[in-house]
Structure formats: structure tokens, C-alpha cells
Amino acid sequence: MKHIIHVNGIKLYAFHGCLPEEEKIGGHYRVDVMLNTDFSVAAQTDDLNQTVDYVIVNKIVTEEMAIRSKLIEHVGHRIVTRLKLELPSIEKVKLTVTKISPPINGDVDNVAITIDEF
């Protein structure tokens, strides 16, 4: 049986970007994580050890977002790699990293990347 766990709207302040001022000033980001797994045993037993711990997901995202990257594509790849490494029960990861109000010489709410990986 397949189940999906969503950890959505992880709000962070980070320093990603190609512009020198982004390294100094930083900006607001949102990260959404979708994990395919089988939590049948956890659903029956009410045992956290039988499912994905959301605290660990948030910790991985927060730690990787704290490491400066020029591209959100790069930080997204690092997050997915760690999730798959540290949470072996997940079968698929879908991750979206959204940069709020990017400095791109226009009135843009956000830019985002999505990685959908088995």
C-alpha cells in the first residue's frame, strides 16, 4: 500500500542567489515536501518509529537551506539526497523550493523549482 506524507510550508530565511547582495541580505523561502511511503504499520500501532518523523524532515530541510547556494536547484538537490539517505522507508520524494519576492527586475511573487524523484 502506498501512502503520502506532506510537510508543507516550511518557512525559512536563507542566503541563496547569484547576486552579491543576496549573500548579505538574504530572503524568504518556502519548502514543500511530499514523501511516498508505506505507513500501514504506524496507522495500526500508533508507533512513530513505523513512519516518517516530520521533525527529521524539517531538520534536514532547515540544515540544508542554511548552507548557501547560488541556485535553489542546487539546494533542492541536496535536500532530496539527504531525505533519501536518512529516511530509507521513503519510496519517492517530491520537493518544491520557493523563493519569495526574488530580485529579478520585475514584480514577481515568487520563483520555484520542483524535484520529483523516485
N, CA, C and O atoms as a GROMACS GRO file, in nm:
protein
  472
    1MET      N    1   0.085  -0.118   0.000
    1MET     CA    2   0.000   0.000   0.000
    1MET      C    3   0.090   0.124   0.000
    1MET      O    4   0.193   0.127   0.066
    2LYS      N    5   0.050   0.225  -0.073
    2LYS     CA    6   0.126   0.348  -0.078
    2LYS      C    7   0.052   0.459  -0.005
    2LYS      O    8  -0.070   0.475  -0.017
    3HIS      N    9   0.128   0.535   0.068
    3HIS     CA   10   0.075   0.649   0.141
    3HIS      C   11   0.161   0.770   0.111
    3HIS      O   12   0.276   0.757   0.070
    4ILE      N   13   0.105   0.886   0.133
    4ILE     CA   14   0.178   1.010   0.109
    4ILE      C   15   0.178   1.094   0.236
    4ILE      O   16   0.075   1.114   0.300
    5ILE      N   17   0.296   1.142   0.271
    5ILE     CA   18   0.312   1.235   0.383
    5ILE      C   19   0.353   1.369   0.324
    5ILE      O   20   0.446   1.376   0.243
    6HIS      N   21   0.284   1.474   0.364
    6HIS     CA   22   0.316   1.610   0.319
    6HIS      C   23   0.369   1.690   0.437
    6HIS      O   24   0.308   1.690   0.545
    7VAL      N   25   0.480   1.757   0.418
    7VAL     CA   26   0.529   1.855   0.514
    7VAL      C   27   0.539   1.984   0.432
    7VAL      O   28   0.637   2.005   0.360
    8ASN      N   29   0.438   2.068   0.444
    8ASN     CA   30   0.424   2.184   0.356
    8ASN      C   31   0.445   2.316   0.430
    8ASN      O   32   0.419   2.329   0.549
    9GLY      N   33   0.493   2.413   0.353
    9GLY     CA   34   0.505   2.549   0.406
    9GLY      C   35   0.613   2.566   0.509
    9GLY      O   36   0.598   2.645   0.603
   10ILE      N   37   0.724   2.495   0.495
   10ILE     CA   38   0.838   2.517   0.585
   10ILE      C   39   0.894   2.654   0.549
   10ILE      O   40   0.946   2.673   0.439
   11LYS      N   41   0.883   2.748   0.639
   11LYS     CA   42   0.924   2.886   0.613
   11LYS      C   43   1.064   2.910   0.668
   11LYS      O   44   1.094   2.880   0.784
   12LEU      N   45   1.149   2.966   0.582
   12LEU     CA   46   1.289   2.986   0.619
   12LEU      C   47   1.339   3.118   0.565
   12LEU      O   48   1.286   3.172   0.468
   13TYR      N   49   1.442   3.169   0.629
   13TYR     CA   50   1.516   3.284   0.578
   13TYR      C   51   1.654   3.231   0.543
   13TYR      O   52   1.721   3.171   0.627
   14ALA      N   53   1.696   3.253   0.419
   14ALA     CA   54   1.823   3.196   0.374
   14ALA      C   55   1.892   3.293   0.280
   14ALA      O   56   1.838   3.398   0.246
   15PHE      N   57   2.013   3.257   0.237
   15PHE     CA   58   2.100   3.348   0.163
   15PHE      C   59   2.141   3.290   0.028
   15PHE      O   60   2.258   3.297  -0.010
   16HIS      N   61   2.046   3.235  -0.046
   16HIS     CA   62   2.074   3.177  -0.176
   16HIS      C   63   2.058   3.281  -0.286
   16HIS      O   64   1.976   3.372  -0.274
   17GLY      N   65   2.137   3.266  -0.390
   17GLY     CA   66   2.124   3.356  -0.505
   17GLY      C   67   2.258   3.386  -0.566
   17GLY      O   68   2.363   3.368  -0.504
   18CYS      N   69   2.254   3.432  -0.690
   18CYS     CA   70   2.376   3.463  -0.765
   18CYS      C   71   2.426   3.605  -0.741
   18CYS      O   72   2.542   3.635  -0.767
   19LEU      N   73   2.340   3.692  -0.691
   19LEU     CA   74   2.379   3.831  -0.671
   19LEU      C   75   2.452   3.847  -0.537
   19LEU      O   76   2.415   3.784  -0.438
   20PRO      N   77   2.556   3.932  -0.534
   20PRO     CA   78   2.631   3.953  -0.409
   20PRO      C   79   2.543   4.000  -0.294
   20PRO      O   80   2.564   3.960  -0.179
   21GLU      N   81   2.443   4.084  -0.323
   21GLU     CA   82   2.358   4.134  -0.215
   21GLU      C   83   2.270   4.024  -0.155
   21GLU      O   84   2.231   4.033  -0.039
   22GLU      N   85   2.240   3.920  -0.234
   22GLU     CA   86   2.160   3.810  -0.179
   22GLU      C   87   2.238   3.734  -0.072
   22GLU      O   88   2.180   3.681   0.022
   23GLU      N   89   2.369   3.731  -0.086
   23GLU     CA   90   2.455   3.666   0.013
   23GLU      C   91   2.454   3.744   0.144
   23GLU      O   92   2.467   3.686   0.252
   24LYS      N   93   2.439   3.876   0.134
   24LYS     CA   94   2.442   3.960   0.254
   24LYS      C   95   2.304   3.984   0.313
   24LYS      O   96   2.286   3.980   0.435
   25ILE      N   97   2.206   4.007   0.227
   25ILE     CA   98   2.072   4.044   0.272
   25ILE      C   99   1.983   3.922   0.297
   25ILE      O  100   1.909   3.917   0.395
   26GLY      N  101   1.991   3.824   0.208
   26GLY     CA  102   1.908   3.704   0.219
   26GLY      C  103   1.765   3.729   0.175
   26GLY      O  104   1.732   3.836   0.125
   27GLY      N  105   1.683   3.628   0.194
   27GLY     CA  106   1.543   3.640   0.154
   27GLY      C  107   1.458   3.528   0.213
   27GLY      O  108   1.509   3.437   0.279
   28HIS      N  109   1.331   3.538   0.189
   28HIS     CA  110   1.234   3.441   0.242
   28HIS      C  111   1.213   3.327   0.143
   28HIS      O  112   1.209   3.347   0.022
   29TYR      N  113   1.199   3.206   0.199
   29TYR     CA  114   1.180   3.085   0.120
   29TYR      C  115   1.070   3.001   0.184
   29TYR      O  116   1.042   3.012   0.303
   30ARG      N  117   1.008   2.918   0.100
   30ARG     CA  118   0.912   2.819   0.148
   30ARG      C  119   0.949   2.686   0.083
   30ARG      O  120   0.981   2.681  -0.036
   31VAL      N  121   0.946   2.580   0.162
   31VAL     CA  122   0.977   2.447   0.111
   31VAL      C  123   0.859   2.355   0.141
   31VAL      O  124   0.808   2.351   0.252
   32ASP      N  125   0.818   2.281   0.037
   32ASP     CA  126   0.710   2.182   0.050
   32ASP      C  127   0.768   2.045   0.015
   32ASP      O  128   0.837   2.029  -0.086
   33VAL      N  129   0.740   1.947   0.100
   33VAL     CA  130   0.793   1.812   0.082
   33VAL      C  131   0.678   1.713   0.076
   33VAL      O  132   0.587   1.717   0.159
   34MET      N  133   0.682   1.624  -0.023
   34MET     CA  134   0.585   1.515  -0.033
   34MET      C  135   0.664   1.385  -0.038
   34MET      O  136   0.752   1.368  -0.122
   35LEU      N  137   0.631   1.294   0.050
   35LEU     CA  138   0.703   1.167   0.061
   35LEU      C  139   0.606   1.051   0.042
   35LEU      O  140   0.506   1.042   0.113
   36ASN      N  141   0.636   0.964  -0.052
   36ASN     CA  142   0.560   0.840  -0.068
   36ASN      C  143   0.625   0.734   0.019
   36ASN      O  144   0.747   0.714   0.015
   37THR      N  145   0.544   0.667   0.098
   37THR     CA  146   0.593   0.564   0.189
   37THR      C  147   0.478   0.469   0.219
   37THR      O  148   0.368   0.484   0.167
   38ASP      N  149   0.505   0.373   0.303
   38ASP     CA  150   0.400   0.284   0.350
   38ASP      C  151   0.394   0.297   0.502
   38ASP      O  152   0.481   0.249   0.573
   39PHE      N  153   0.290   0.364   0.550
   39PHE     CA  154   0.277   0.379   0.695
   39PHE      C  155   0.163   0.295   0.753
   39PHE      O  156   0.102   0.333   0.853
   40SER      N  157   0.136   0.181   0.689
   40SER     CA  158   0.030   0.092   0.736
   40SER      C  159   0.050   0.048   0.880
   40SER      O  160  -0.044   0.050   0.960
   41VAL      N  161   0.172   0.007   0.913
   41VAL     CA  162   0.201  -0.040   1.049
   41VAL      C  163   0.181   0.073   1.149
   41VAL      O  164   0.122   0.052   1.255
   42ALA      N  165   0.230   0.192   1.117
   42ALA     CA  166   0.214   0.307   1.207
   42ALA      C  167   0.066   0.340   1.227
   42ALA      O  168   0.024   0.375   1.337
   43ALA      N  169  -0.011   0.330   1.119
   43ALA     CA  170  -0.154   0.360   1.128
   43ALA      C  171  -0.226   0.262   1.222
   43ALA      O  172  -0.321   0.299   1.291
   44GLN      N  173  -0.178   0.138   1.223
   44GLN     CA  174  -0.241   0.036   1.307
   44GLN      C  175  -0.189   0.039   1.451
   44GLN      O  176  -0.264   0.013   1.545
   45THR      N  177  -0.060   0.071   1.468
   45THR     CA  178   0.002   0.059   1.600
   45THR      C  179   0.021   0.191   1.673
   45THR      O  180   0.051   0.192   1.793
   46ASP      N  181   0.005   0.305   1.602
   46ASP     CA  182   0.027   0.437   1.661
   46ASP      C  183   0.171   0.454   1.707
   46ASP      O  184   0.197   0.518   1.809
   47ASP      N  185   0.265   0.396   1.630
   47ASP     CA  186   0.407   0.396   1.665
   47ASP      C  187   0.484   0.485   1.567
   47ASP      O  188   0.492   0.456   1.448
   48LEU      N  189   0.540   0.593   1.620
   48LEU     CA  190   0.615   0.688   1.538
   48LEU      C  191   0.733   0.623   1.466
   48LEU      O  192   0.770   0.665   1.357
   49ASN      N  193   0.791   0.520   1.526
   49ASN     CA  194   0.905   0.453   1.464
   49ASN      C  195   0.869   0.378   1.336
   49ASN      O  196   0.957   0.333   1.263
   50GLN      N  197   0.740   0.364   1.309
   50GLN     CA  198   0.694   0.291   1.190
   50GLN      C  199   0.654   0.384   1.076
   50GLN      O  200   0.591   0.340   0.979
   51THR      N  201   0.690   0.510   1.087
   51THR     CA  202   0.656   0.607   0.982
   51THR      C  203   0.768   0.710   0.973
   51THR      O  204   0.871   0.698   1.040
   52VAL      N  205   0.749   0.810   0.891
   52VAL     CA  206   0.846   0.917   0.874
   52VAL      C  207   0.820   1.024   0.980
   52VAL      O  208   0.707   1.072   0.995
   53ASP      N  209   0.923   1.059   1.053
   53ASP     CA  210   0.913   1.161   1.157
   53ASP      C  211   0.923   1.299   1.092
   53ASP      O  212   1.025   1.332   1.032
   54TYR      N  213   0.819   1.379   1.104
   54TYR     CA  214   0.817   1.512   1.042
   54TYR      C  215   0.928   1.602   1.098
   54TYR      O  216   0.978   1.690   1.028
   55VAL      N  217   0.965   1.579   1.223
   55VAL     CA  218   1.072   1.658   1.285
   55VAL      C  219   1.203   1.638   1.210
   55VAL      O  220   1.278   1.733   1.189
   56ILE      N  221   1.230   1.515   1.168
   56ILE     CA  222   1.353   1.486   1.092
   56ILE      C  223   1.346   1.553   0.955
   56ILE      O  224   1.446   1.607   0.908
   57VAL      N  225   1.231   1.549   0.891
   57VAL     CA  226   1.215   1.613   0.760
   57VAL      C  227   1.245   1.762   0.774
   57VAL      O  228   1.323   1.818   0.696
   58ASN      N  229   1.184   1.827   0.872
   58ASN     CA  230   1.206   1.970   0.894
   58ASN      C  231   1.352   2.000   0.925
   58ASN      O  232   1.406   2.101   0.878
   59LYS      N  233   1.416   1.915   1.003
   59LYS     CA  234   1.556   1.934   1.040
   59LYS      C  235   1.646   1.928   0.917
   59LYS      O  236   1.734   2.012   0.901
   60ILE      N  237   1.624   1.831   0.831
   60ILE     CA  238   1.705   1.817   0.709
   60ILE      C  239   1.687   1.939   0.620
   60ILE      O  240   1.785   1.996   0.572
   61VAL      N  241   1.563   1.980   0.600
   61VAL     CA  242   1.537   2.098   0.515
   61VAL      C  243   1.604   2.220   0.575
   61VAL      O  244   1.670   2.295   0.503
   62THR      N  245   1.588   2.243   0.704
   62THR     CA  246   1.645   2.360   0.770
   62THR      C  247   1.797   2.361   0.760
   62THR      O  248   1.857   2.464   0.731
   63GLU      N  249   1.860   2.246   0.784
   63GLU     CA  250   2.006   2.239   0.778
   63GLU      C  251   2.059   2.264   0.638
   63GLU      O  252   2.157   2.336   0.621
   64GLU      N  253   1.995   2.208   0.538
   64GLU     CA  254   2.042   2.226   0.400
   64GLU      C  255   2.015   2.367   0.350
   64GLU      O  256   2.095   2.423   0.274
   65MET      N  257   1.904   2.425   0.389
   65MET     CA  258   1.874   2.562   0.349
   65MET      C  259   1.971   2.662   0.413
   65MET      O  260   1.988   2.773   0.361
   66ALA      N  261   2.033   2.625   0.523
   66ALA     CA  262   2.129   2.713   0.590
   66ALA      C  263   2.264   2.716   0.519
   66ALA      O  264   2.347   2.803   0.548
   67ILE      N  265   2.288   2.623   0.428
   67ILE     CA  266   2.413   2.620   0.351
   67ILE      C  267   2.391   2.699   0.222
   67ILE      O  268   2.308   2.662   0.140
   68ARG      N  269   2.465   2.805   0.207
   68ARG     CA  270   2.446   2.894   0.092
   68ARG      C  271   2.470   2.823  -0.041
   68ARG      O  272   2.567   2.749  -0.057
   69SER      N  273   2.380   2.849  -0.135
   69SER     CA  274   2.395   2.804  -0.273
   69SER      C  275   2.360   2.921  -0.364
   69SER      O  276   2.282   3.008  -0.326
   70LYS      N  277   2.417   2.922  -0.482
   70LYS     CA  278   2.378   3.023  -0.580
   70LYS      C  279   2.240   2.991  -0.636
   70LYS      O  280   2.161   3.082  -0.664
   71LEU      N  281   2.212   2.862  -0.653
   71LEU     CA  282   2.089   2.819  -0.718
   71LEU      C  283   1.998   2.741  -0.623
   71LEU      O  284   2.046   2.658  -0.546
   72ILE      N  285   1.868   2.769  -0.630
   72ILE     CA  286   1.775   2.688  -0.549
   72ILE      C  287   1.768   2.546  -0.605
   72ILE      O  288   1.729   2.454  -0.534
   73GLU      N  289   1.804   2.528  -0.730
   73GLU     CA  290   1.813   2.394  -0.788
   73GLU      C  291   1.914   2.310  -0.712
   73GLU      O  292   1.893   2.191  -0.688
   74HIS      N  293   2.026   2.373  -0.675
   74HIS     CA  294   2.133   2.303  -0.603
   74HIS      C  295   2.091   2.266  -0.461
   74HIS      O  296   2.110   2.153  -0.418
   75VAL      N  297   2.034   2.362  -0.390
   75VAL     CA  298   1.991   2.333  -0.253
   75VAL      C  299   1.880   2.229  -0.253
   75VAL      O  300   1.874   2.145  -0.164
   76GLY      N  301   1.790   2.236  -0.352
   76GLY     CA  302   1.684   2.135  -0.362
   76GLY      C  303   1.740   1.996  -0.382
   76GLY      O  304   1.692   1.900  -0.321
   77HIS      N  305   1.840   1.985  -0.467
   77HIS     CA  306   1.905   1.855  -0.491
   77HIS      C  307   1.968   1.802  -0.362
   77HIS      O  308   1.957   1.683  -0.332
   78ARG      N  309   2.033   1.888  -0.287
   78ARG     CA  310   2.094   1.845  -0.160
   78ARG      C  311   1.988   1.795  -0.062
   78ARG      O  312   2.009   1.695   0.006
   79ILE      N  313   1.876   1.864  -0.054
   79ILE     CA  314   1.769   1.824   0.038
   79ILE      C  315   1.716   1.686  -0.001
   79ILE      O  316   1.702   1.599   0.085
   80VAL      N  317   1.686   1.666  -0.129
   80VAL     CA  318   1.634   1.537  -0.175
   80VAL      C  319   1.734   1.426  -0.147
   80VAL      O  320   1.695   1.318  -0.101
   81THR      N  321   1.861   1.450  -0.173
   81THR     CA  322   1.964   1.350  -0.148
   81THR      C  323   1.967   1.309  -0.002
   81THR      O  324   1.974   1.190   0.029
   82ARG      N  325   1.962   1.406   0.088
   82ARG     CA  326   1.964   1.373   0.232
   82ARG      C  327   1.837   1.302   0.278
   82ARG      O  328   1.843   1.209   0.358
   83LEU      N  329   1.722   1.346   0.227
   83LEU     CA  330   1.597   1.280   0.266
   83LEU      C  331   1.602   1.132   0.229
   83LEU      O  332   1.566   1.046   0.309
   84LYS      N  333   1.647   1.104   0.107
   84LYS     CA  334   1.654   0.964   0.062
   84LYS      C  335   1.757   0.885   0.141
   84LYS      O  336   1.737   0.766   0.167
   85LEU      N  337   1.865   0.948   0.179
   85LEU     CA  338   1.971   0.881   0.254
   85LEU      C  339   1.928   0.853   0.398
   85LEU      O  340   1.950   0.743   0.449
   86GLU      N  341   1.869   0.951   0.463
   86GLU     CA  342   1.840   0.940   0.606
   86GLU      C  343   1.703   0.882   0.638
   86GLU      O  344   1.676   0.844   0.752
   87LEU      N  345   1.616   0.874   0.538
   87LEU     CA  346   1.483   0.817   0.559
   87LEU      C  347   1.461   0.705   0.458
   87LEU      O  348   1.391   0.723   0.359
   88PRO      N  349   1.521   0.588   0.484
   88PRO     CA  350   1.517   0.480   0.385
   88PRO      C  351   1.378   0.423   0.357
   88PRO      O  352   1.361   0.352   0.258
   89SER      N  353   1.281   0.452   0.439
   89SER     CA  354   1.146   0.399   0.415
   89SER      C  355   1.071   0.477   0.307
   89SER      O  356   0.965   0.432   0.262
   90ILE      N  357   1.123   0.590   0.264
   90ILE     CA  358   1.052   0.664   0.161
   90ILE      C  359   1.081   0.604   0.024
   90ILE      O  360   1.194   0.565  -0.006
   91GLU      N  361   0.978   0.598  -0.059
   91GLU     CA  362   0.988   0.540  -0.192
   91GLU      C  363   1.002   0.646  -0.299
   91GLU      O  364   1.059   0.621  -0.405
   92LYS      N  365   0.952   0.765  -0.271
   92LYS     CA  366   0.955   0.875  -0.368
   92LYS      C  367   0.954   1.006  -0.292
   92LYS      O  368   0.891   1.018  -0.187
   93VAL      N  369   1.023   1.106  -0.346
   93VAL     CA  370   1.027   1.240  -0.288
   93VAL      C  371   0.984   1.339  -0.395
   93VAL      O  372   1.029   1.334  -0.509
   94LYS      N  373   0.898   1.430  -0.356
   94LYS     CA  374   0.867   1.546  -0.440
   94LYS      C  375   0.890   1.668  -0.354
   94LYS      O  376   0.830   1.684  -0.248
   95LEU      N  377   0.978   1.756  -0.401
   95LEU     CA  378   1.021   1.871  -0.322
   95LEU      C  379   1.005   1.997  -0.405
   95LEU      O  380   1.042   2.000  -0.522
   96THR      N  381   0.948   2.102  -0.345
   96THR     CA  382   0.941   2.232  -0.409
   96THR      C  383   1.007   2.334  -0.318
   96THR      O  384   0.973   2.346  -0.200
   97VAL      N  385   1.102   2.408  -0.374
   97VAL     CA  386   1.167   2.519  -0.305
   97VAL      C  387   1.119   2.646  -0.373
   97VAL      O  388   1.136   2.663  -0.494
   98THR      N  389   1.059   2.736  -0.296
   98THR     CA  390   1.005   2.860  -0.348
   98THR      C  391   1.082   2.978  -0.288
   98THR      O  392   1.097   2.989  -0.167
   99LYS      N  393   1.128   3.065  -0.376
   99LYS     CA  394   1.196   3.188  -0.336
   99LYS      C  395   1.094   3.301  -0.347
   99LYS      O  396   1.046   3.331  -0.455
  100ILE      N  397   1.062   3.362  -0.233
  100ILE     CA  398   0.961   3.467  -0.227
  100ILE      C  399   1.023   3.601  -0.269
  100ILE      O  400   1.134   3.635  -0.226
  101SER      N  401   0.952   3.674  -0.352
  101SER     CA  402   0.995   3.807  -0.399
  101SER      C  403   1.140   3.809  -0.447
  101SER      O  404   1.223   3.880  -0.390
  102PRO      N  405   1.172   3.733  -0.551
  102PRO     CA  406   1.310   3.729  -0.600
  102PRO      C  407   1.350   3.861  -0.666
  102PRO      O  408   1.266   3.929  -0.725
  103PRO      N  409   1.478   3.897  -0.655
  103PRO     CA  410   1.524   4.022  -0.716
  103PRO      C  411   1.553   4.004  -0.866
  103PRO      O  412   1.669   3.990  -0.906
  104ILE      N  413   1.448   4.003  -0.948
  104ILE     CA  414   1.468   3.977  -1.091
  104ILE      C  415   1.418   4.091  -1.178
  104ILE      O  416   1.375   4.070  -1.291
  105ASN      N  417   1.424   4.213  -1.126
  105ASN     CA  418   1.385   4.332  -1.202
  105ASN      C  419   1.243   4.323  -1.256
  105ASN      O  420   1.217   4.354  -1.373
  106GLY      N  421   1.152   4.281  -1.170
  106GLY     CA  422   1.013   4.274  -1.209
  106GLY      C  423   0.926   4.249  -1.087
  106GLY      O  424   0.977   4.214  -0.980
  107ASP      N  425   0.797   4.266  -1.103
  107ASP     CA  426   0.702   4.242  -0.994
  107ASP      C  427   0.659   4.096  -0.998
  107ASP      O  428   0.561   4.061  -1.063
  108VAL      N  429   0.734   4.012  -0.929
  108VAL     CA  430   0.712   3.867  -0.929
  108VAL      C  431   0.693   3.820  -0.785
  108VAL      O  432   0.774   3.850  -0.698
  109ASP      N  433   0.585   3.747  -0.761
  109ASP     CA  434   0.559   3.696  -0.626
  109ASP      C  435   0.667   3.598  -0.581
  109ASP      O  436   0.718   3.607  -0.469
  110ASN      N  437   0.701   3.504  -0.670
  110ASN     CA  438   0.799   3.402  -0.633
  110ASN      C  439   0.849   3.330  -0.756
  110ASN      O  440   0.791   3.338  -0.864
  111VAL      N  441   0.959   3.258  -0.735
  111VAL     CA  442   1.006   3.160  -0.832
  111VAL      C  443   1.023   3.030  -0.756
  111VAL      O  444   1.048   3.032  -0.636
  112ALA      N  445   1.009   2.917  -0.826
  112ALA     CA  446   1.016   2.789  -0.756
  112ALA      C  447   1.073   2.683  -0.846
  112ALA      O  448   1.063   2.691  -0.969
  113ILE      N  449   1.133   2.582  -0.783
  113ILE     CA  450   1.176   2.461  -0.854
  113ILE      C  451   1.110   2.342  -0.787
  113ILE      O  452   1.085   2.343  -0.666
  114THR      N  453   1.082   2.241  -0.865
  114THR     CA  454   1.028   2.117  -0.811
  114THR      C  455   1.112   2.001  -0.859
  114THR      O  456   1.145   1.991  -0.977
  115ILE      N  457   1.148   1.914  -0.766
  115ILE     CA  458   1.220   1.791  -0.797
  115ILE      C  459   1.125   1.677  -0.762
  115ILE      O  460   1.076   1.669  -0.649
  116ASP      N  461   1.101   1.590  -0.858
  116ASP     CA  462   1.010   1.476  -0.840
  116ASP      C  463   1.094   1.351  -0.870
  116ASP      O  464   1.118   1.318  -0.986
  117GLU      N  465   1.137   1.283  -0.764
  117GLU     CA  466   1.237   1.178  -0.780
  117GLU      C  467   1.198   1.049  -0.708
  117GLU      O  468   1.149   1.052  -0.596
  118PHE      N  469   1.221   0.939  -0.776
  118PHE     CA  470   1.197   0.806  -0.716
  118PHE      C  471   1.321   0.758  -0.644
  118PHE      O  472   1.322   0.649  -0.588
   0.00000   0.00000   0.00000
